[in-house]
Amino acid sequence: MSAVVTIVGILCVAGVIVASLRKRGEVRFKTYDEINVVQQLMFWSAKRMPGSEGHKLAIKAYGLSNHLIIAIQSISRHDLAVIAPVIDEWIQGRLPPQNLPAEYEDFRPRTLQAFKARMQTEGLWPNIEA
C-alpha cells in the first residue's frame, strides 16, 4: 500500500513540474540564491509602490519559496519589468543593509548581476527606457 502511495506522490510531483514548465512567458530561477534575493527585492519594492501594485507584488513574493523545487519557481515577465529598475539600483549598490554582521559579504548585488545577465542572454530582460 505504501509503495502505491509513493508512486502516486511521485507522479503528482512530476505532473506539477511538467505543467509548470509548459507555462510560457514566465521567468524561471536557476538557483536558490536567485529566488531568495528576488523575493527580498520584491518585498522591499512592494513597500515603496503606491496603490494596489505594491500589494500585488508582495502577494507574488510570498508565492516564491526556497523550500520548493527550483524548476517550478517563476515570476511573470510583467513582474520582472516592474522590478527591473530596482534590480539595477541594487546592482549599483543602492540597496537596504542586509540583516547580517558587517563581516559577511553582501552577495545580493552579485547574484542580481548574474540573474540580469542570464535574463539578457535568454532575451527576457525588459527594454527599459532611461
Buried (B, 14 or more C-beta within 10 A) or exposed (E): EEEEEEEEEEEEEEEBEEEBEEEEEBBBBEBEBBBBBBBBBBBBBBEEBEEEEBEBBBEBBEEBEBEEEBBBBBBEBEBBBBBBEBBBBBBEEEBEEEEEEEEEEBEBBEBBBBBBEBBEEEEBBEEEEE
